[in-house]
């Protein structure tokens, strides 16, 4: 049950429900810690980017490391994958990389179900607007709803939302991603605590009109058969596989 106030604190509060936030919340809850996951929108929990891929060059091994530590990404990708390929398969083992193209909505919905059914984990929709600190220690977070939540630890997984800007051609608008808010007040709260902020930039390739392409001149790249999955299923119990 969701609780407010200093007398009903959580063990961990996770702010943000993208890939990192989902894994952080599940890791905490699976360790038996009472955990609260806060997201600006519960409709976009675990929402994938415009390219719904898991793994790939410099990333495929990270998915397997998360899996080895008990995370959910690999299992979720295996369950919702459309195509699996090992990139650079013709080259040496050091540069090969597993990648899955997933069903964007299936990935999102399955991960949300896992979160909602996890013991010790509660989800709540609110924008985190500030960090509550006292005597040099983090005590909790404030939200846009006027509700404060307290915890012994706070994990920030803000992704592209922290003072986010969207550039489209020569125009510039605020937003964590197209159609979503920009987390400005949280940025101000972090700076007030003496934390320096910097900016990372990501780019989205231009869209191409499908009817402008002569697909007969393109080379098809089918998935691998049999597909090489991400999760280490041989390390899991029958009960875990049934739940997954």
N, C-alpha and C positions, 0 to 999 in steps of 0.2 A: 504494500500500500504506500502511495506517495506521501511523504511527510515533509513538513516545513519546520523551521525553527532550530535554534541551537541545541535543544534537548533531544532532537531526533536526527542526528547527523548520519551521513552515509560514510562508508569506508572510502569510497572513491567516487568522484563525479567526473564523467567524461563529457567534454563539450565538443560536439560535432559528430555526425554519424556517417561519414564517408568510409573508405576502406580502413584507414587507420583507427578511426573512432570505433567502428564495429569490432575490430580485433582487440583493441584496448579494453572495451567494455566486457567482451566475452572472456578475455584472459583474467580480468579481475573477478568476475562473477564465478568462473569455473574454479578459482582458488578459494571460493567460499566467502568472498568479501561482498558485503551489501553495496551494490553499485547502482548509480543513476546515470543514464545516458540522455543528454539533452540535445535536441536538434531544432533548428529553426522551422523545419517542416518534417513531419513524420511521413509525408507522402514521398519524400525523396531520400529516405534512408537507403544507404548503399547504392545510390544511383550511379550508373557508370557514365563515362564520358561519351563524347560523340563517336569515338572509336571503341566499341565495347570489347576490348581485348584484355586478357589476363596473361602476364608473362611477357616473353619477347626478349630481345637483346638487352643484357644488363639487368633484367627484371625476373626472368623465369626462375633463376636460382633463389631469389628472394621469396617467391611463392612457396617453394619447397622448404626453405628455412622456417617460414611462418608455420607451415604444416608440421614440421618436426617439433616445433615448440607448442603444438596443440591448438593452432589457429584454425580458422574456418575457410579462408579464401580458397585453398586448393580443393577442398571437398565441394564448395559451392560452384567453383568453375567446372569441375568434373561433371556435376549434376546438371548444369545448364549450358554446357558447351555445345556449339554447333559444328565447329571445325577445329581439329587439333593438328598442329604441324611443328616439327622440330626445324627451326631456322638454321641455315648454314650446315645442313646435314652432310653435304658433300665435302665439308672442310674438317679440320681437326676438332677433337673433343673440347678443347678449351674455348672455342667460339660458338659452339652449338647452343641453341636456346629453345626451350619449349614455349609454345604460345597457343592460346585458345581464343577463338572468337566466340563470344557467348551471346545467348539470347538476352538482350539488355534488360527487359522487364522481368524475365524469369529469374535472372541473377538477383535483381533487386528484391523481388517478392520473397524468394526463398531465404535470403539473408535476413530479411525483416522477420520472417516466421521463426527462424532460429533464435533471434534476439528476444522476441516476445515470449518464447517458450522456455528460455533459459532461467533456471533457478537463480535467485539472488540478484536479478537484474530487472530494473524498472526503466521504462522509456517515458519521456515527457516532452511535449512540444513547447519550446520557448527559446527566444534569442538570448544568449548570454551577453550581458551588457557590461559587466564589470567583475573584477576579482575582489573578494572580501579578504582583507589581511589585517592582522593584529599582532603587534609586537614582533614584526619581522617574520611572521608565519602566515601561510595561506590557510584561511578558515572556510572558504566556500565561494559561491558565485551569486551575483544578482542578475535578474532577468528583466526583459521588457514588460513582463506582466506585473512587476512590482513584488514578485515573490523571490525570497532569498532561500538558497539551499546551502547546507553546511556539510562539510566532509573533512576527513583527515588528509586527503590528497585530492588534487584537481589535475586532470590531464586535458590539455588543449590540443585538439586535432582540427584546426581551423581550415586547412586546405587553402583554397583560393579566395576565401571569404573575408579574411582579415584586411580591412581597408581595401577591398578589391576594386579594380578598375577594369572596364571592358573597352577595348579599342576596336572599332569597326571602321576601316578606312581612316579618314581624318577625324572622325567623331570619337568622343570619349564619354562614357557614362559609368556610374557606380553600379557594382553588382558582383556577387561572388561567382556567378555564372549567369548566362542569359536568362532573364526572368526572375532571378533571385536577388535577395538583399545583399548589401555590403555591410560587413560587421565593423562599424566605425567606433562605436562607443567602447567596445572591448579593447581596441587598439589604444584609445586614449587612457583607459584604465591601466593597461600594461606600462605605458610610458610614465604614468603618474607613480608607478612603483619602481621606476628607474630602469626599466627594461628597454633596451634599444631595439628598434624595429628596422628591418630592411625589406626589400621587395624582390621576389622571384617572378620571372616572366615565363609564361607558357604561350604557345601559338597554336591556332587551329587552322589547318590548310583550307584554302578556298574550295567551295563546293563546285562540282562540275555538272553541267546539265547532261543527264544520261543520254538523251537523244542526240547529243552532239558527238557521241563516241561511236566508232565503228568497232563493235565488239568482236567481229569476225577476225580482226587483226590482232586481237589480244590473246595471250596464252593463259589457259586455265591452270590454276594451281589447286589441285584437289587436296583434301586433308590426308593425313597419314592413316594407313590401314595396316594393322590395328592402331588406333590412336594411342599416343603416349600420354597417360594421365599425370596429374600433378601430385595427388595425395599418396602417402605411403600407407596403403590399406593393409598391408601385411603386419603393420604394427598396431592395428586397432582391434578392439574386441568385437564380437558379434553384436553385442548390445549397442555399441557406438554406431556400427554400420546401419543397424536397423533404425536408430534414431535419426541418422543423417538422411 
